[in-house]
Amino acid sequence: MCRSNKRAKLSHDRPVSAKKQQQDRSVSTKKQQPNDPFQSLPQDVLCLILSKLPLNEIVRTSTLSTKWRHTWTSCPNLILDGATMCANSTTSSKEQRTRVFIASANAVLKQCGATAVEEFQIKFPFDNLLVDHLNNWVKFAVLSRAKNLAIELEPEDLRCCKHRHVFPFELFDKQSMSRLEAIRLSFVSLKAQPNFSGFPNLKALDISSVDVSSNDLQLVLSSCSNLERLSIVMCHPHDDIRVSLPRLQHLHVAHSCINKIHFISKNLRTFVYDGFMVPLDLSESLQLGHVEMNFPSLTLEHAITELPRAMPHAQNLNLSACMTLKDNLLSLASFLKAAPLLEELDIHFQRRSFPLNDFEKLPIRSLPPCRHGHLKRVLITGFHGARGEIELAAHVADNSTRLQALVIDPVMRDVDRNMPALTPEGRAMYWDLARKNAKKYLARRVAQGARFDVL
């Protein structure tokens, strides 16, 4: 009995092994640590994850982890988007939704403090209730040293809003102006002050439904000497726009009332235009490679004489329009001369024409040779086999010495809008006749070795 107690005592006094002590400490540590799977993630990884989420989801992450509870307030992108911030709102009242958005936006910015942000965006349909808050939010962006600023206030019904929020140039000093690299504005008014010094490091400017005069627009643009991308959509200065932007590479103008467009941009590479035909002058854009033009209506003679003259250095022209081909083909001869560097030509007919039939017995006319040494690919859609269309394609095929492919597609891009009266069977018969004319009149004109496809 005594011997047994002694053995027990000796066993109790034996020193614990180092391995056993390490296991005990590990168990003790696990019990003390909370179950937080994100605790070990580096701060920069957390910020990267948050930058991929909409703001309402970012705020909800504070419930996932103690570390995330304050990390979201330093997210580099702050996007105040009504669609996400008011997603849980059950009210159908426009006023109430606006108030919910204002309250949510103010609450978020209050928690963020003066945290530095890369991108700051406001996206909500304009309402007079926003007026007192918009400038405060822009001021937050200025204090947060934002590099990308977006204010998108386009209302659901443009007819209901006569007034636009005036962009607060006065909130920006020279330092904040120099920090901005991208600006996107929608449904605001631009009224530049006389002492406006500009955005010297701005690389991208996108304005849509912006109320701006020709003088103010030219003042803003001329002060952005490093601008590389410019988009002007639904802006109506009703005057000429002439500006020098030496670093501009991409220009987009759509549905805007501008009398004449003249950009002095030697590095311009892409030009996209959508609207009525106006005088264009991009003749100094020596690097211009890709041009897209979409006109609601014009004569083809106008397009192929005026456009190459406006941009003689273009290499790729994509032309879409409701075109009318007149009988006068003299203007076609000047087309290849006026665009000597053109390598790709896409023409999209958007108006229905009647295929040439055997009963008319009209000859296919040709013009004197006018050789083009660069044109390699030609695509014509909406080709219905009319006399003028055949003559145009034949003229291009005959004079393009380096032509590699001529592709003819009888189907128009917006076929339902342009051919609403025809049944599917009627359309099929119509297109078959167009294909027949294309093969009959064009196949023998394509140079040997070049591809001729009729889709």
C-alpha positions in Angstrom: 0.0 0.0 0.0 2.8 2.4 1.0 4.9 1.2 -2.0 2.1 1.9 -4.4 1.6 5.4 -3.1 5.4 6.0 -3.5 5.4 4.9 -7.1 2.4 7.2 -7.8 4.3 10.0 -6.2 7.4 9.4 -8.3 5.3 9.3 -11.4 3.7 12.6 -10.5 7.1 14.2 -9.9 8.6 13.1 -13.2 9.3 16.1 -15.5 7.0 16.7 -18.5 8.6 16.2 -21.9 9.2 19.3 -24.2 6.9 17.8 -26.9 4.1 17.5 -24.4 4.6 21.1 -23.3 4.4 22.3 -26.9 1.2 20.4 -27.5 -0.4 21.9 -24.4 0.6 25.4 -25.4 -0.8 24.8 -28.9 -4.1 23.6 -27.5 -4.2 26.6 -25.1 -3.5 29.0 -27.9 -6.3 27.6 -30.1 -8.7 28.0 -27.2 -7.7 31.6 -26.7 -7.8 32.6 -30.5 -11.2 33.4 -32.0 -12.4 31.4 -35.0 -11.4 34.0 -37.6 -10.3 32.5 -40.9 -9.3 35.9 -42.3 -7.0 36.9 -39.4 -3.9 35.8 -41.2 -4.5 37.5 -44.5 -2.2 40.5 -45.2 -3.8 43.9 -45.3 -3.1 44.5 -49.0 -4.9 41.2 -49.9 -7.9 42.2 -47.9 -8.0 45.6 -49.7 -7.7 43.8 -53.0 -10.7 41.6 -52.2 -12.8 44.5 -51.1 -12.0 46.5 -54.2 -13.9 43.8 -56.3 -17.1 44.1 -54.3 -20.0 46.7 -54.5 -20.2 49.0 -51.5 -23.2 47.4 -49.9 -21.3 44.0 -49.8 -18.2 45.7 -48.6 -20.1 47.1 -45.6 -21.5 43.7 -44.8 -18.0 42.2 -44.6 -17.6 43.9 -41.2 -19.6 41.0 -39.7 -17.2 38.4 -41.1 -14.1 39.3 -39.2 -12.8 41.5 -36.5 -10.0 42.5 -38.8 -12.4 43.4 -41.6 -14.5 45.6 -39.3 -12.3 48.6 -40.0 -10.5 47.4 -43.1 -13.4 48.2 -45.4 -13.3 51.9 -44.5 -9.9 52.1 -46.2 -11.1 50.5 -49.4 -9.4 52.2 -52.4 -12.6 52.4 -54.4 -15.7 54.1 -53.1 -18.7 53.7 -55.4 -21.9 55.3 -54.1 -24.3 53.4 -56.4 -28.0 53.8 -55.8 -28.8 50.4 -57.4 -26.8 48.6 -54.8 -27.1 50.9 -51.8 -30.9 51.0 -52.1 -31.3 47.4 -53.1 -33.0 46.5 -49.8 -35.3 49.5 -49.9 -39.0 48.4 -50.2 -40.3 51.9 -51.0 -41.5 52.7 -54.5 -41.4 56.5 -53.8 -38.7 58.3 -55.7 -38.3 60.8 -52.9 -37.9 58.1 -50.3 -35.4 56.2 -52.3 -33.4 59.4 -52.7 -33.5 60.0 -48.9 -32.4 56.4 -48.3 -29.5 56.9 -50.7 -28.4 60.2 -49.1 -28.5 58.7 -45.6 -26.6 55.6 -46.7 -24.0 57.7 -48.5 -23.4 60.1 -45.6 -23.1 57.2 -43.2 -20.5 55.4 -45.3 -18.4 58.5 -45.8 -18.6 59.4 -42.1 -17.1 56.0 -41.2 -14.4 56.3 -43.9 -13.2 59.6 -42.6 -10.4 61.1 -44.8 -9.1 57.8 -46.1 -7.2 58.0 -49.3 -9.1 56.6 -52.3 -8.2 55.7 -55.9 -11.7 56.0 -57.3 -14.7 57.9 -56.1 -18.0 57.4 -57.9 -21.5 58.8 -57.4 -24.2 57.1 -59.4 -27.8 58.0 -58.8 -30.6 59.7 -60.8 -30.6 63.4 -60.3 -33.0 64.9 -57.8 -33.2 68.3 -56.3 -32.8 66.7 -52.9 -29.2 65.8 -53.9 -28.1 69.4 -54.5 -27.1 70.1 -50.9 -25.1 66.9 -50.6 -23.3 66.5 -54.0 -20.8 69.2 -53.3 -20.0 67.7 -49.9 -19.4 64.3 -51.5 -17.1 65.9 -54.1 -15.3 67.7 -51.4 -14.8 64.3 -49.7 -13.2 63.0 -52.9 -10.9 66.0 -53.0 -9.8 65.6 -49.4 -9.3 61.8 -50.1 -6.9 62.6 -52.9 -9.0 60.7 -55.4 -7.4 60.0 -58.8 -10.5 58.8 -60.6 -13.8 60.8 -60.2 -17.2 59.9 -61.6 -20.4 61.7 -61.2 -23.3 60.0 -63.0 -26.6 61.7 -62.4 -28.6 60.8 -65.5 -32.3 60.7 -64.5 -34.7 57.9 -65.6 -36.6 60.5 -67.7 -34.5 63.2 -69.2 -37.7 65.3 -70.0 -38.5 65.7 -66.3 -35.3 67.4 -65.4 -34.5 70.8 -66.9 -31.7 71.7 -64.5 -28.3 70.0 -64.1 -26.0 70.1 -61.2 -23.1 72.6 -61.8 -19.8 70.8 -61.5 -18.0 72.5 -58.6 -14.7 73.6 -60.1 -14.2 75.9 -57.1 -13.6 72.9 -54.8 -10.4 71.9 -56.5 -7.1 73.5 -55.9 -4.0 73.0 -58.0 -2.9 69.9 -56.0 -6.2 68.1 -56.3 -6.5 69.1 -60.0 -3.0 67.6 -60.7 -3.9 64.4 -58.9 -6.9 63.6 -61.1 -6.2 61.1 -63.9 -9.8 60.2 -65.1 -13.1 62.1 -64.9 -16.5 60.7 -66.0 -19.5 63.1 -65.8 -23.1 62.5 -66.7 -26.0 65.0 -66.5 -24.0 67.9 -65.0 -23.3 71.4 -66.2 -19.8 72.5 -67.0 -19.1 76.2 -66.5 -15.4 76.7 -66.3 -14.2 79.8 -64.4 -12.0 82.4 -66.2 -9.0 81.5 -63.9 -9.5 77.7 -64.6 -6.0 76.2 -64.6 -7.0 72.8 -65.9 -6.2 69.1 -65.1 -2.6 68.8 -66.1 -2.4 65.0 -65.5 -5.8 64.0 -66.7 -5.6 61.1 -69.1 -9.3 60.2 -69.7 -12.4 62.4 -69.9 -15.9 61.0 -70.5 -18.8 63.4 -70.6 -22.4 62.4 -71.4 -25.6 64.5 -71.4 -23.5 67.4 -70.1 -24.6 71.0 -70.6 -21.6 72.9 -71.9 -20.9 75.7 -74.3 -18.4 75.6 -77.0 -16.1 78.1 -75.3 -16.2 76.2 -71.9 -15.6 72.8 -73.6 -12.6 74.1 -75.5 -11.3 75.8 -72.4 -11.5 72.6 -70.4 -10.0 70.5 -73.2 -7.2 72.9 -74.0 -6.1 72.7 -70.4 -5.8 68.9 -70.4 -2.5 68.6 -72.3 -2.0 65.0 -71.3 -5.4 63.7 -72.3 -5.3 60.3 -74.1 -9.0 59.3 -74.2 -12.0 61.6 -74.8 -15.6 60.7 -75.1 -18.4 63.2 -75.9 -21.9 61.8 -75.9 -25.2 63.7 -76.1 -23.6 67.1 -75.6 -24.8 70.0 -77.7 -22.6 73.1 -77.8 -24.1 74.0 -81.2 -20.8 75.4 -82.5 -17.4 74.4 -83.8 -14.9 72.5 -81.7 -11.3 73.1 -82.5 -8.7 72.0 -80.1 -5.1 70.8 -80.0 -4.5 67.6 -77.9 -1.1 66.3 -78.8 -1.3 63.1 -76.7 -4.9 62.1 -77.6 -5.1 58.5 -78.8 -8.8 57.7 -78.7 -11.7 60.0 -79.6 -15.4 59.1 -79.4 -18.2 61.6 -80.4 -21.8 60.4 -80.5 -25.3 62.0 -80.8 -23.9 65.5 -80.2 -24.8 68.8 -81.9 -21.4 70.1 -83.0 -21.1 72.1 -86.2 -17.6 71.1 -87.0 -15.0 68.8 -85.4 -11.4 69.8 -85.8 -8.8 68.0 -83.6 -5.1 68.6 -84.0 -3.9 65.3 -82.6 -0.9 63.7 -84.2 -1.0 60.6 -82.0 -4.7 59.9 -82.6 -5.2 56.2 -83.3 -9.0 55.5 -82.9 -11.9 57.7 -83.9 -15.5 56.6 -83.4 -18.4 58.9 -84.6 -22.1 58.3 -84.3 -24.5 61.0 -85.6 -25.4 63.2 -88.5 -22.7 64.1 -91.0 -20.7 67.2 -90.1 -17.5 68.6 -91.4 -14.6 66.7 -89.9 -10.9 67.5 -89.9 -8.5 65.0 -88.6 -6.0 65.5 -91.4 -3.1 66.0 -89.0 -3.7 62.7 -87.2 -0.8 60.8 -88.9 -1.2 57.7 -86.6 -4.9 57.2 -87.2 -5.5 53.5 -87.7 -9.2 52.7 -86.9 -12.2 54.8 -87.8 -15.9 53.9 -87.2 -18.6 56.0 -88.6 -22.3 55.5 -88.0 -24.7 57.9 -89.8 -28.5 57.8 -89.7 -28.6 59.0 -93.4 -26.2 60.2 -96.1 -25.4 59.7 -99.7 -22.6 57.3 -100.4 -21.0 59.8 -102.7 -20.7 62.2 -99.8 -19.3 59.6 -97.5 -16.6 58.3 -99.8 -15.4 61.8 -100.9 -15.7 63.8 -97.7 -14.6 61.2 -95.2 -11.2 60.2 -96.7 -10.5 63.9 -97.2 -11.1 64.5 -93.5 -8.9 61.6 -92.4 -6.5 60.7 -95.3 -4.2 58.7 -93.0 -6.9 56.2 -91.9 -6.0 52.6 -92.3 -9.3 50.9 -91.2 -12.7 52.5 -92.0 -15.9 51.0 -90.7 -18.8 52.8 -92.3 -22.5 52.2 -91.3 -25.3 54.3 -92.7 -28.7 54.4 -94.3 -27.1 55.2 -97.6 -28.5 56.1 -101.0 -26.6 55.3 -104.1 -27.3 57.7 -107.0 -26.5 57.0 -110.6 -23.5 59.3 -110.7 -20.4 57.2 -110.1 -17.8 59.9 -110.8 -17.3 60.4 -107.1 -16.2 56.7 -106.7 -13.1 57.3 -108.7 -11.8 59.8 -106.1 -12.3 57.5 -103.2 -9.2 55.3 -103.5 -7.1 58.4 -104.3 -8.3 60.2 -101.2 -7.6 57.4 -98.8 -4.2 56.0 -100.1 -3.3 54.3 -96.8 -6.7 52.4 -96.3 -6.1 48.7 -95.6 -9.5 47.6 -94.4 -12.9 48.9 -95.5 -16.3 47.9 -93.9 -19.5 49.3 -95.4 -22.8 48.5 -93.8 -25.9 49.4 -95.8 -28.9 50.1 -93.5 -31.5 50.8 -96.2 -33.4 48.3 -98.3 -32.7 48.4 -102.0 -34.1 46.3 -104.8 -31.8 43.7 -106.5 -31.0 44.1 -110.1 -33.0 41.6 -112.2 -32.5 40.2 -115.6 -35.6 42.0 -117.0 -34.0 45.4 -116.5 -31.0 44.6 -118.7 -29.0 47.5 -117.2 -25.3 47.3 -117.9 -22.8 47.4 -115.1 -20.7 50.4 -115.7 -17.0 50.7 -114.9 -14.7 53.6 -114.4 -11.1 54.3 -115.6 -8.5 52.5 -113.5 -7.6 54.0 -110.2 -5.2 51.7 -108.4 -4.9 51.3 -104.7 -1.9 49.6 -103.3 -2.9 49.1 -99.6 -6.5 47.9 -99.5 -6.5 44.3 -98.3 -9.9 43.5 -96.9 -13.4 44.7 -97.9 -16.6 43.7 -96.1 -20.1 44.9 -97.3 -23.2 44.0 -95.3 -26.7 44.8 -96.3 -25.7 44.1 -99.9 -29.0 43.5 -101.8 -27.5 43.3 -105.3 -28.7 46.7 -106.5 -27.0 48.2 -109.5 -25.1 50.8 -107.6 -24.0 48.3 -104.9 -22.6 46.0 -107.6 -20.8 48.8 -109.3 -19.3 50.0 -106.0 -18.0 46.5 -105.1 -16.8 45.9 -108.7 -14.9 49.2 -108.7 -13.1 48.4 -105.4 -12.3 44.8 -106.5 -10.9 46.0 -109.9 -8.6 48.6 -108.4 -7.3 47.0 -105.2 -4.0 45.4 -106.3 -3.3 43.9 -102.9 -6.8 42.7 -102.1 -6.8 39.5 -100.0 -10.6 39.2 -99.2 -13.9 40.5 -100.5 -16.8 39.5 -98.2 -20.4 40.1 -99.2 -23.2 39.6 -96.7 -26.9 40.4 -97.8 -28.1 40.5 -94.2 -28.3 44.0 -92.6 -27.2 44.6 -89.1 -30.6 45.6 -87.8 -32.7 43.5 -90.0 -35.9 43.5 -88.0 -36.0 47.3 -88.0 -35.0 47.7 -91.7 -37.1 44.9 -93.1 -40.2 44.7 -90.9 -42.7 43.9 -93.6 -41.0 40.8 -95.0 -41.7 37.4 -93.5 -38.7 35.1 -92.8 -39.5 33.2 -96.0 -39.6 36.5 -97.9 -36.3 37.6 -96.5 -34.7 34.3 -97.4 -35.8 34.7 -101.1 -34.6 38.3 -101.1 -31.2 37.4 -99.8 -30.9 34.5 -102.2 -31.4 36.9 -105.1 -28.8 39.2 -103.6 -26.3 36.3 -103.3 -27.0 35.3 -106.9 -26.2 38.8 -108.1 -23.0 39.0 -106.0 -21.7 35.8 -107.5 -22.8 36.6 -111.0 -21.2 40.1 -111.2 -18.3 40.0 -108.8 -16.8 36.6 -108.7 -14.8 37.0 -111.9 -13.5 40.4 -110.9 -11.7 39.3 -107.7 -8.0 38.8 -108.4 -6.6 35.3 -108.4 -5.5 34.2 -105.0 -7.9 36.6 -103.2 -10.8 35.2 -101.2 -14.3 35.9 -102.3 -17.0 35.0 -99.8 -20.8 35.4 -100.1 -22.4 34.7 -96.7 
